[in-house]
Amino acid sequence: MSHPLYVAFIWHQHQPLYKSRAASTPTREEYRLPWVRLHGIKDYLDLILMLDRYPNLHQTVNLVPSLILQIEDYVAGKAIDPYLDLLLKPVEDYDIQDKQYAIDRGFDGNHHTLIDPHPHYRKLYEQRQENGISWCMDHWSAQDFVDVITWHNLGWFDPLFWDDPAIAAWFAQANNFGLDERRQIYAKQQEILTQIITKHKEMQDRGQLEVTTTPYTHPILPLLADTNSGRVAVPEMKLPKKRFQWPEDIPRHLHKAREMYEDRFDRPVRGLWPSEQSVSPAVLPYIAEAGFQWIVSDEAVLGWTLKHFFHRDGAGNVFEPELMYRPYRLETDHGDLSIVFRDHRLSDLIGFTYSSMKPNQAAADLVGHLEAIGRSLKHNQAETIKGLEQPWLVTIALDGENCWEFYEKDGMPFLDALYSRLNDRDDIKLVTVSEFLEQHPPTVTLPAESLHSGSWVDGNFTTWIGDPAKNRAWDLLFDARQTLENHPEATEESNPDAWEAMYAAEGSDWFWWFGEGHSSSQDAIFDALFREHLAAVYTALGETIPDAVVHPVEVHENVGDRIPQSFIHPTIDGVGDEQDWSHAGRIEVGGSRGTMHRSSPIQRIFYGFDHLSFYLRLDFGAGVDPRKDCPPELHLLWYYPDRAMHTSPIPLLGLPDVEPLNYRFAHHLVIDLRSQSVTFHESWGDDHWHARSCQIQVGLKKCLEIAIPWSDLPMEPDWTLNLTAILAEDEQFKDRLPEGGLISLCMP
């Protein structure tokens, strides 16, 4: 019997608990942030409505319990957030704080996709960007501030709903929105939110969709069991002072998730998306005992478990597909569990890269990768078999909400292009995970005790523990949990407030934002929410709130150097759009570091990458005209440690004999800042550089932006490159950047 290549898409829909325990009342839930409501009208319903058009395609959607609870609060009219409060406020009641909030937060979102398509919204955004906040505060009318917050609500409606007569009329109106119209906008949002759970249930009941769940408030189960599990992947990790070790909380989270699922979907639960795809041997018995049949994790966890590094070719395709594209069995004392491992790169392409490509090109690329996997699997079977002789499963699992903000029309053109290519294929079949496992149970067993303890981020837990700020948060969590333990009379039945607050504080999201690694304009709000949940534990128990819980876990300042935080996809036009570069690495240069550092015409370097290109941005000092006030030649040189390549010295005069300027380099790019011309060289060895063609893009206006396609740098995935920048004039060395040495990063 031959098989198609089976593909399981799993979309993870999640938001942390934004409810403020300090400000909420029995009849009104105060939410600090609006993302459940706004993603609800943009991402949760439209994703499956798109799938509804292609009945041959089956998929899996994970709905986190904490997300469902918050959707239901908005549907019931109990939830209010600051953005919604302003939307429903009469214009005459707007005070100076309201106007400040509107101009600060009313443009939250990717302006390319959520603001620019709407002319009046874009006009207000450009006035703020070009003239500054103070100018807007002085020149805008009260109605302008109302229109900003109204458009913030309109802009998040998914394009799938734009032909709704009411939404189309609001778009056409453009401004001067009255209170009645704004109330109608919120009513339309509630109308969409009301359909989310019922539509998921309907599509699951007819077999096209599988709905899964996650531990109640999205905690990292291995760290609840024992924070020392952080040292499995990182033996030298600096752990919190207090060892958090409450495995008894694991079944609580699992049972609450299962009960909630079965109540909403009227069927036994099957699949579990462990929060952050984090697993360990210690958590498996609890998952099996709670009645779950399968779980999903990341290829890095599989690689650590098998003690096998998954090598990929230059196109990113795995050399050992037979190891990755199959389910495995895990044996526990409470029964067997199946586990599937996602293809990290294919998932990341959708999550971070395809948004910067044309929809048809991106869809063709993904289908091409699936075809390449099928061909690779056929290489090791008899040539007489037309299809695949075994049922292989490619798992693509990723965040189902945040990535679409960067796509044209919220991903609708991309998904249409992808689904139309796959809907009638016989050799590629989209399935839910459970329907695949029912027909093709796993035949290979992984010893449960050998399962690696890790997550989807590099197969470890460093995103959530090990950093000083993250560790301080764990110590605060320990103290609250110990206080709850000291009150045995406070059961879930007798004191639900204490337990609900404890569950909320155990969620993974707070630790994600603490310390190094991730940052946003709302870090301080996440810090406050975490501490509000902790404070609510003490309050519910009649205990005094500790002073450490009252004060922020860390100081929230956006200063200094940082490494890249995520993939970026900047437009190379020399404008330096802050949203485009918000997740890039940053290096402060020259005078921007303070009086103890030398002056430089370059004040700041941003750098980052996606699967297509490496990106670099240089910001010039105030008043610096790069065509007049800066050495006119920018030289970029690439150095590859531990790689056997032809190399040559830097071809400039007057070079200081210091590292890294006395290194030998493999690639050399020269940009003339006066003409913006580009010359790219590759070393031929014997100290000779050879000019070659390239597809490098350069934009120079307010800053210098550069995109270097990976195809111009003959590298392999996971290679490390080091880059230095040099300013020169008439081929004479003038200055080097960064002054600390090299920019180092790893090709994805």
N, C-alpha and C positions, 0 to 999 in steps of 0.2 A: 504493500500500500504506500502511495506517495502522499506527501503533505505539502500544503503551502507554507510559507514562512509566517508563523503566527506573531502578531504584534499586539501588546497590551499597553495602551495609554492609560496612565493613572494621573488624574488632575487633583492636586492637593489644595483644598479651599480652607483657609484658616485666618482667623484674627484673634489676637489676645483679648483678654477681658478689659475693655476700656472703661467699664463702669467705675465711677468714683465712689468708694465706700464712705468717704468723708462728707460728700454732698448729697447723696441720694436719700430719698424718703420712701415710705411704703407705697406711695402712689406715683412717684416720679423718679426714674432712673437717670442720674446725671452721668453722661458719658464725656470723657475728656477729649476724645477724638472721633471723627465722623466716618472712619474707614469701613466699618461694617455697612453702614447705610449707602455710602457712595460706591463701594465695590459691589454692593448688592444690586444697584441699578446699572452696573457696567459689566460685571464679570460672571456672576453666579448663575443667572438664568440664561443669558445669551449663549454661553458655551454649549449648553445642552440643546437649546433651540436650534443652533447651527447643526448639531449632530442629528436632530430630528429630521432634517432634510435628506439625510443619507441613511436609510434604514438598514443597509447591509453592514454598516460600521458599528461595532460594539466598543464601548469604552467603560472605564471605571472612574468614579468621582469620589473623592474622600471629603466628607463634611465633618469638620471638627465640632464636638459638642459645644464648646465655648462660642463658636460662630453661630450655631443654630439658636442658642439661648438669646443672643443679642439681636438676631434677625427677628425673633418672636417678640422681643421688647418693642422694637420699632413698629412692627405690624400692629401690636396692641395699642400703640400710641402712648406708651409709658416712657420711652427713651427720648432724651433731649441731649444735644451736644451743642457746643458754643456756635458752630457754624449754622446749625438749624435754628438755634435761638435767635440769631441775627436775621435769618431768612424770614422768620415769622414775627419780627418786631416792626411796629409802625415807624415810618421814616422820621416822623417828628420826635420820636423817642431816642434816636441815635445820639449818644453823647460822644465826647472826645475819645473815650476808651473803645467804644464800638467802632468808630471810624478807624482808629489805629489798628484794631484787630482785623477789620475788613481788608485794609491795605496790606497788612503783614501776612495774612493767611488766605486771603481770597483768591490767590493765584497758585495755591498748592496743587501741584500736578505737573505733568510734562507739558510744557507750553507748545511744543511742536504738534502734539496730537489732541490736547484738550482745550487749548486756548486759540491757537492760530487759525483753526477752521472757522471761527466765529468772529466776524469783522469788528463788532463793537467791543467784544471782550478783548480781542487782540489790541485794539486802539488804547484801551485803558491800561493794559499790561505794558505797552510800549511807552506810554506817558510815565508810568512809574519807573521803568528801566532807564529812560533817557533823561527825565527831569528830576528824578529822585522822590523819595517819600515826602520830604518836607514841602516840595512844590505842590504835590497832589493834596496834601493836607490843607494848603493855603488856597488852592484854586478849584478843587472839586466841590461840587454841590453835594448836599446830603444824599440826593438821589443817585449820584455817581457811586457812592459807597454802597448803597443798597443794590445797585445794578451789578457791582462787582460780586457781591455775595450771592446774588441771584444767578449770575452766570456760572459761578463756581458750582452751583447745584445743577444747572442745565448742562454744562459742559461734560459732566460725568455720565449723562444718559448714553447708553450704548447706541452706536449707529443703527443697530438692528431695530431700535424703537423710533428713529427719527421720522418715519412716515406716519407715526401716530398723529392724528389731526391736532390734538392739543399741543404736543411737543413741537410740531411743525409751526403752529401759530406763534408759540413763544419765541422760536428761533427767528421768525419773520419780524416780530415786534422789536426785538433787539435791545430796547432800553425802556426807561420810565415804567418799570414794573410796580404795580400797586400791591397792596397787602392781600387783596382777594386772589390775585394771580399767583402770588407767592405761596399762599395756602394751597392753591390748586396744584402747584408744582410738587409740594410735599405729598399731597394726596396721590398724585401719580406715582411718586416714589414708593409709597406704601402699597399701591396696587401691584407694582412689579415685585416688591419684596414678598408679598403674600403668595405669589406663585412659585417661589423657589423650591420649597420643600415638597409641595404637592406635585410639581412637574417632575422632580427627581423620583418621587414614588411612582408616578404613572409610568415613566420610562423604564424603571426597574421592574415593575409588575409585568410589562410586556416583553422584557428580556433584552432590550437594547443597551441597558445601562446596569452597572453594578455600583451600589453605593456602599462605601466602607466608612469606618470611623477611626478615631484616635483616642488615646487616654484623655480623660475628661477635660482638663484644662491645658493639655499639650505639655506635660512635664517630660523631662528626659528620664525614662525609667531606670537605666543603669546608674545614674547619679543619685536617684532617690534610694536605690538599693545600697549604694556605697560610693561616696565621692572618690574613694581610692581607685575606682575603676578608671579614672582619668590617667593613671600611670601605666595602664596596659599598653597603650600606644606611645606614650611619652613618659618613659621611666623616670626622668629627672624633673617632671612637672612639680612646680611649687604648689602645694595644695592649701586649702583654707586651714586656719588654725584648728577648727573644730570639724571632726569627721561626721558628715551627715550620713546617717545609716538608718533609714526607716523603710525597709522593704515592705512593711505591712501597709504602707500607703499605696503600693502598686495595685493590689486587688481592688482597693477602693476606687481608684481612678478607672480601672477597667470595667468594674461592675456598673458604675454610674454611666459610663459611655454605652455599655451594652443595653442597659435598661432604657436609656433615652432613645437609642437607635430603634429598638424593638417597638417602643411606643409610637414613634413617628412613622416607621416604615412597615410595621405590622408583619414582620418576618424575623426569623433568627439571623443574627449577625454572622458574617463569614470572615471578611477580611479586616485586618488592622494595619493602618499606617502608623508604625511607632513614631512618636514625635521626633522630628529631625532624623528620621530613619535610623534611630539609635537603638542598638541591640547589645546584649551581653548574655552569657550563659545564665546569669542569675535571674534574668527576667522571663526566660522562656517558660518555666513551669506555671507561672502566674497567668501568662497569656493563654496557654493551652487550657488551664483549669477554668478560665473565664469563658471558654466556649469558642474561641477564635480558631479558624482553620488554616489561615495563611497570613503571612506578614511580608513586608517589602523592605529592602535595605539597598545599599549602594554597592557598586562594583568594588570600591576600595575595601569595604568590609569583607567581601568575598575574597579579594586578593590577599588580604592579611590572613584570612582563615586558611586559605590553601597554601599560604607562603609562596604566592606566585604574583609577579608583577605583570599586569596586562600591557603588553607592548602593542603599539599601533603603528601603522604605516604612515606615510606622509600625508595621506588624505584623512587620517584619523580612524581608520578601520582596524579592529582588533585582529591580531594575528592568531589568537587562540579562541575562536568563537564558540567551540564546543564546551568550554568551561563556563562561559558567561550566560549563554542564551538557553538556559534550562532552569526548571525549578529544582530545588533540593529538599530533602526531608530532614527534619530535626526531631529526634526522639526525646520525649520528656516523660517524667513519671505520671503525667496526667494526659498522655496521648501524644500523637505525632502532630507536628506543625509543618506546613510547607512554607518555603521562603523563596521569593524571587528577588533578583538583584537587578537594579536598573543600569542601563548603559548611561554612564555619567555624561559622556560627550554628546550623545544625541539629545539627551535631556537639556544640556546646557545650550546647545545650538538653538533650540526653541526658546529657552528662557532668556538668552543673552545676545544672540548673534543674528538670527533671521529677521529681527525687526529692522535691521539696517540694510536689508537686501530687498530687491523687488519681490513681491509676493510669489509670482510664478517661478522666479529663480530659486527662491528659498524652498518652495514646495518640491521643485525638481531635485534640489540638492538632497533633501531628506529622503525622498523616494530612491534617489540614486544610492544613498548609503544603505538602505534596506536591501536593494538589489545586490549591492556588493556583499552584504552579509550572506544573502542566499547563495551567491556564487561561491563564496569562501567555504560554506558548509558543504556544498556539493563536491568540493575537491577531494574529500576523504570518503566518498561513497562510490558505489558501482556506477559506471558511466551509462549503463542501460536504463537506469531509473530516471524518468523525466523530471519529477519533482524532488522533494526531500524525503529520504527514506525514514527519517525520524521527525517527531513533532518538536521542533525548536521554538522557543518563545523569546522574542526581543521585548524587554520591558523599558518603556520610556515613561519616567515618573518625575513630575516637577510641580512647582507652584503654579496653580491654575488661575491666578488673579493678577499679580504684580507685573508680569512680563508684558501683558497686552497694552499697558499704558504707553509703551514705546513703539507699538505697531501702528501702521496706517489703519484707520477706522477700527481700532481696537482688535486687530487681528482677523477681522472678517474676510478680507481679500485673501490673506494667507491660508486660513482654514478652508475656505471655499476651493482654492487652488489645490490644496493637499487632499481634501476629501474627494473632490471630483476625480483626482488621479487614482485614488484607492478604492472607490466605491464598487467598481466592476472588475477589479483584478481577481484572477484566479490563483495567482502565485503568492499573493500577500493577503492575509486575512486578519482583520482587526477583531479582537476578542476581549471579553472581560477576563479577569484573572481566574475567577471561580469556574467559568465554563471551560476554560482550558484545563484546569486542574481536575475537574470532574471527568473529562475525557482522557486526559493524559497525566495521571498522578506521577509524582517524582519517582525516579528509579535509582537515584544516587543519594546516599545518606551522608550528611555532615555530622560528625560527632558533636553533640550539643555542647559539651564541655570545651570544645576547641573553637567554637564560634568566637570571632574577634569582638572585643568590646570597642565599639566606635560608632560613628555617625556618617552622614552624607558629606560632611566637610572634612576631606583629607583622611577619612577613616579614624578620626580621633575626636576628643571633646574640648579642644583648646578654644573653640568659639564660645564656650559657656563656662569654663573653669580654668584656673591657672594664672590668669592675669590678676594683679593686685586688687583692682576694683571688683572684678567678678568674685574673687575670693572673699572680699569684705561682704558682698551681698550674700554669699553662701553662709557666712558666719551669722549674719542677721537672721537668715532663714532658720538656721539651726536653733538659735535662741528662742524664736517664736514656736518652733515645733516642740522643743523641750518644754516650754511653758505649757503648751497644750497637753503634752504627755503628763505633766504634773497635776492635771485636772481630770482624773479618771471619770468624774461625774459628768463631764462635758462630752456626751456622746453625740453622734450625728443626729439622733432623734431629739435629745434634750437641748442641744445648743448648735443648731445648724449654722448659725451665723459665723461661729468660730471656725467650723470646718470648711465652709464655703470660702472664707477668706484665706484659710490655709491652702486649700487647693489652688486658688487663684495665684497665690504667691509662689507656688511650686512650678508654675508655668515656665517654659524655656525662654520666652521672648525677652524677659527683663534682662537675663544674663547675656543674651545676644548683643544688647546695646551698651552694656557696661564695658568700660576699658577700651583696649585697642582692638581694632579689627573692623568694627562697624560704627557708623555715626550718622546721625540725621539732624535736621533742625529741631526735632522733637525729643531728643535724648533726655532733656530735663523732665518732660512729661512722663516718659517711661519710668524714670527714676522715682518720680513722685507717686505714680500708680503702684509700683512695687511696694513702696513704703506704706501707702495707704492700706493695701491688703494686709501687710504685717501689723499695722496699728490696729486694724479691725479685729485681729485675733486677740490681742491684749484687751481691747475694749469689751469684746464679747465675754471674756473670762473675768472681767472685773479687775484686771491688773493694770498697773501704771505703764504707760507707753514709755519704753526706754528712750533716753536722749539720742542714742545712735539712730533710732528709727525716725526721729523728728528731722534730722539733718540729712542732706543729700549724700548718697553713697560716694559721689565724686564731683569735682568741679567740672561744669560743662562749658568748656571754652573751645572754640574751633580755631586753634592756633597750632603753629609748628609743623614739623615734617610728619608725613604718614606714608604708609605703603598703599598700593591700590586696594580698594575695598570690594570691588566688583568689576565686571566687564563694563566698558564704556563704548559709546557709538557716536562720537562727536561729528558735527557737520564742520568740514574743513573750509572755513571762510574767513578766518582771521578775526572773528568777532569775540571768541572766547566765551560762548554761552555757558553760564555758571551751572545750569542743569546738566548740560552735556558732560561736564567735567566733575560733577559733584562726587563721584565715586573713584576718581583717579588718585594715584599717588601724588604727593606734593613735596617739594623740596624748597625751603626758603633760602634765598641767595642774597649775598651782598648786604646792602643797607637794611633790608627787611628783617635781618636777624638782630639788629641793634648796633650800638656804637662800637662793639668789640670786633665787628666783622668788616672786611674791606667793602668799599663801595663798588657797585657793578651796575652797568646799564640794564642787566637782567635782574629782576627782583624775585622772580618765582618760576619754578619749573613744575609743570604737571605732566604726568605720564601714566599710560595705561594701555589696555589692549582688549581685543575680543578674538574670536577664532579667525577673523579675516586679516587684521592689521595690528601693528604697533602704533600708538599715538603719542605725540609729544607736543606740548604747548609751552612757549616761553612768554612770560609777561614782562614788559619793559617798565622801567621806573617812570614815575610821574614826570611828564614833560619831555621824555626821551623820544625822539624821532629815530626809529631804527635805520632809516636811510641816510641820516646825517650824523647822529650822535652816538653811533655804535660802530665798532669794527665791522666792515661790510661782509665778511665771510663767516658763515657758521659751518664748522666741520663736525660731523658726527661720526664716531668710529666705534665699531663693534668688536668686542673681544669675547671669545668663547673658551672658558676654562675647561681643561681636561678633554679637549677635542682636537683630534689630529686634522689640522687644516693648513692650507697655505696662509702664511702671514707675512706682513711687511711693517716696517716702522712708519710712524706718522710723517708724511712728506711736507713738513713745514720747517722753516728756518727759525732759529732762536728758541728751540724747545728746551725748557729746563730738564735736567737729567734727574727727574724724580718720578716716582710711581704716581699714577699709571701712565704718565706721558712717555715713559721709556719702554712700555710694553709693545708687543707686536700685535697688529690687528688684522682682521680678515675682510672687513667691509668698511667703506669710507664714502660718506655722502657730503657733498659740498653744496650749500645753498647761498646764493648771492642775494643779500637782503635788499640790494638796490633794484635788481631786475627780477627777483624771485626765480631765477633760473636754477636748475637742478642738475648736478653731475654725480653719477653713482659709479664707484670703483670697487673692484674685487681684487684681492691679492692673488697674484700668480706665483708667489714665492720669489726667492732670490731678490728680495727688496723691490719687486716690480708691482705696480698697480695697473690694472687694466680697466678701462671704461666699459660699461655695459648698459644695456637698456633697462628701464625700470618703469613702474606704474605709481611712483611716489607722488602724493598730492601735497601742495603747499598753499596756505592762505595767510596773508599778511595785511592786517588793518590795525585793529586795536592791539593785537598780539600776533605772535607767529604760531600757526598750527600746522602740524605735519602728520600725514598718515603714510606709513611704510607697510605695504602688504607683506605678509609672511612669505608669499611666493617670491619676493625679491631678496629674502634672506634664506638661503638654502639650509634650513634647519630641520630638525625632527621634533615631534611633540616631546615635551618635557625637557628639552635642552635648556640650559641656563645661558643667558647672554648677559654681558656687561657692556654698558654704553658710557662713553664720555663725550662731552661737547666742548668745542674749542672755538673761541673767537679769534679771527686773524685778519690781517690786512696785507695785500700784496704778497700772500703766502708767508707772511711773517707772524709768528705766534704772538698773541696779545693777552689772552686770558683763557682760563678753563673753567668749566662748569660740570658738575657741582664741585665746590671747593673741597668737599669731604671725600672725593674719590670717584666712584663709579655708580651709575644707576644699574641695579641688578634686578632681573626678573626672569621668570620661567615661561617658555612658550607653552600655550595651552595645548 
